[in-house]
Amino acid sequence: MHHRLLTTTAAVALGLFASTATAETLRFGASADIYGFDPHGVTSSYDNIFVHNIYEPLVRYSPQLDIEPALATHWEIIEPTRIRYFLREGVTFHDGETFDAEDVAVSLMRAVHPNSPLRGNLPGLVDVEIVDDLTVDLIMSGPSPLLNNFLTNIFIMDAGWMRENNAVEPIDANQGEEGFTTSNANGTGPFMVESRRPDSQTVLVVHSDWWDEPQHNLTRIEHRPISSAATRVAALLSGEIDLIQPAPLQDAARVEAAPGVRMLENPGLRTIMMGFNLTDTLNDGNVEENPLQDIRVRRAIKHAIDMDLIQERIMRGKSRNTAALIAPEVPGFAPELNERLPHDPDLARELLAEAGYPDGFAFNVNCTNDNYVNDEGICQALAAMLARVGLEPRLVAEPRQLHFERAQAGQTDMFMLGWATLPMLDGFSVLSAMLHSPEGSYGTWNPGQYSNPRVDELTQAIAVELDDEARIAMMVEAFGIAKEDLAWLPLHQQPLAWAAREGVEIYQSADDLARLWTVRINR
């Protein structure tokens, strides 16, 4: 069994969690560097979580991925399009300035500025009205049940500091832009910037006036980008680094066997699945029609695949097999929709014969070979299993950019996709992008053209339903219909893999984001 808390058993048994914090430095080896410190200038989840050590949102995800108060203590819906946030008193920025409503108004409007690459992460925000020093109203274009989910990703900056440094407008790192906020920071978060050398090291030190009760006992964080997986592992094993992310699965056994270090592995949020071409013709077939339109054929494909074997042999037992399109941590997940069809090659052959294809048919199966954990290996196994029941899969493994271009252009018969629902962290992410008929902003990741009028109707209702219970009931109904239709073929949630020195305690969140302000070191 793999525990989310990475710690030493001895430390827990002896109760060595000292109440007085000792001076501890965390040396963190990551696969990439951050672009900079501007919290509204970049869309990468990794950059955003690192900057979360420095800047904070109004509400945040806990390590267990529940939404909790941060710079706002509570909120209420005044009208469906006016949501009032009550701000935390006594919060100070790293330079000593007091946090207030103006900082929120300027920061949120900066995040949705036309130049900000983050503007799509706070959809529907029209304006921010200041009610008093510690109260703001967010004015929305329509009812927004996911407003708090979106706000977890929008950080608050000091309005006066931005004006002084000509930084009220955001930079767009996606366009290669840099500015004062790329290399300077002034947040309210648990750590402050001491120094930065791009591509070499970023050093953070503790913010002693942080408003929250620290769970960590760190005084300093040294963030080092180490792009080579082998070099990252070597730095951990030599004691040069305390924590690495990610740790390559193929090195898991070596890390586990080494003294003084251990792996932390858990299923993540990203569900790996195969999409079906449900249009009238195959792209690479030897029959005139498209047999994949027949549910019996899709069921036959499902019965042909032995996910337990894939989990054991290819994923080294680290993945979590699924029949659902979303992970258990995501709102909209229902255990009853996670019942998998059994591996049954005989039934697969019967279903193919019943559908009129006793000798099978040819079609292409497209996969990435550089994007998901063991992606090419999974596809080779799938193709072999499908061939065993008489089908003729033509396997194409290719780099991710080419793969997704082909899939989006509808040039594949079966294709691989991984979906983690971030930063929305809600089943609506899958319903709106992958299950709704392609139309306007809906169905942007539905190249197979799956369409069910009831799923469309439910998805549109879920988009504006403010009652949580009603929303979840509708999501479960929509996912149930899509499962019955076998709209997609879910495989598993791929594993997270980090590694650390003994005595480093960190909670491994399912979103794969290392919340460094939760780290305790007991050397």
MOKAZI-V813442 format. One record per pair of residues at least 4 apart in sequence whose ideal C-beta (glycine too) atoms are under 6 Angstrom apart, sorted by the first residue. I is the first residue (numbers start at 1). J is the second residue. Records with the same first field share a line. If there is no record, write none. Layout:
# MOKAZI-V813442
I->J  J
This chain:
# MOKAZI-V813442
2->265  266
4->266  507  508
5->507
6->264  500  506
7->11  12  505
8->502  503
11->16  522
16->522
21->217
23->219
24->217  218  521
25->220
26->218  221  242  519
27->222  241  242
28->223  243
29->224  226  232  235  241  244
30->225  245
32->225
33->199  225
34->47  50
35->42  47  173
36->182
37->185
38->171  181  182
39->51  55  155
40->110  111  116  118  170
41->170  171  173
42->47  173
43->117
45->422
49->513
51->55
53->189  191  204  516
54->185  187  189
55->155  187  189
56->70  71  188  189
57->70  151  152  154  155
58->71  72  85  151
59->67  70  148  151  152
60->70  152
61->65  152
62->66  68
63->507  509  515  518
65->329
67->148
69->73
71->88  156
72->85  87
73->86  88
74->86
75->85
76->84
77->83
78->82  84
80->143
81->140
82->137  139
83->138
84->137
85->136
86->135
87->134
91->99  188  211
92->96  98  209
93->97  158  186  188
94->186  192  207
95->186
97->158
99->103  188
100->133
101->130  133  136
102->159
103->107  156  158  159
104->136  156
105->128  130
106->159
107->156  157
108->128
110->170
111->116  118  122  154
112->119  122  125
113->170
115->170  172
116->170
117->172  174
121->150  153
122->150  154
124->140  141  144
126->139  141
127->139
128->136  138
129->137
130->136
131->135  137
140->144
143->464  466
145->465  466
146->150  426
149->424  425  426
153->423
157->162
158->186
161->186
162->167  168
165->180
167->180  181
171->177  179
172->177
178->182
180->184
183->196
185->193
190->207  210  517
191->204  207
192->205  207
194->203  205
195->203
196->202
197->201
201->222  224
202->223
203->222
204->221
205->220
206->219
215->518
216->517  519
217->520
218->519
221->516
226->231  232
229->248
232->244
233->251
235->240  241
236->241  244  261  499
237->258
242->501  504
243->500  504
244->499
245->498  514
246->497
247->497  498  499
249->497
251->255
252->263
255->261  263  499
256->263
260->502
261->501
263->499
264->498  508
265->318  495  497
266->496  508
267->320  493  495
268->493  494  496  510  512
269->327  420  510  511
270->418  420  494
271->325  419  490  493
272->372  418  491  492  494
273->417  488  489  490  491
274->414  416  489
275->415  417  448  488
276->292  448
277->292  413  448
278->293  448  449  450
279->449
280->290
281->290
282->290  363  413
283->364  411  413
284->364  394
285->362  363
286->362
287->361
291->297  357  361
292->297
294->355
296->351  354  355
297->355
298->486
299->351
300->348  351  352
302->341
303->341  344  347  348
304->345  348  385  386  389
305->385
306->343
307->321
309->313
310->314  381
311->315  319  321
312->317
314->374  377  378  381
315->319
318->495
319->492  494  495
320->492  493
321->492
322->490  492  493
323->338  339  340  490
324->333  337  338
325->430  490
326->330  332  333  427  430
327->493
328->333
329->510
330->421  427
331->426  427
332->427  475
334->476
337->479  480  483
345->389
348->389
349->389
352->357
353->358
357->361
360->390  391  392
362->392
363->413
364->394  396  413
365->383  393  395  414
366->396  412  415
367->375  379  397  416
368->375  400  403  416
369->376  397
370->399  400
371->375  400
372->418  494
373->494
374->378
376->397
383->393  395
386->391  393
398->402  403
404->408
406->411  412
407->412  415  447
408->447
410->447
421->425  429
422->511
424->429
427->475
428->432  462
430->434
431->435  459  478
432->436  442  459
433->444  445
434->445  446
435->455  482
436->442  443  456  459
437->443  451  456
438->443  446
439->443
446->450
450->487
452->481
454->481
455->478  481
458->474  478
461->465  474
462->471  474  475
465->470  471
482->487
496->512
500->504
503->521  522  523
504->521
505->520
506->519
507->518
509->513
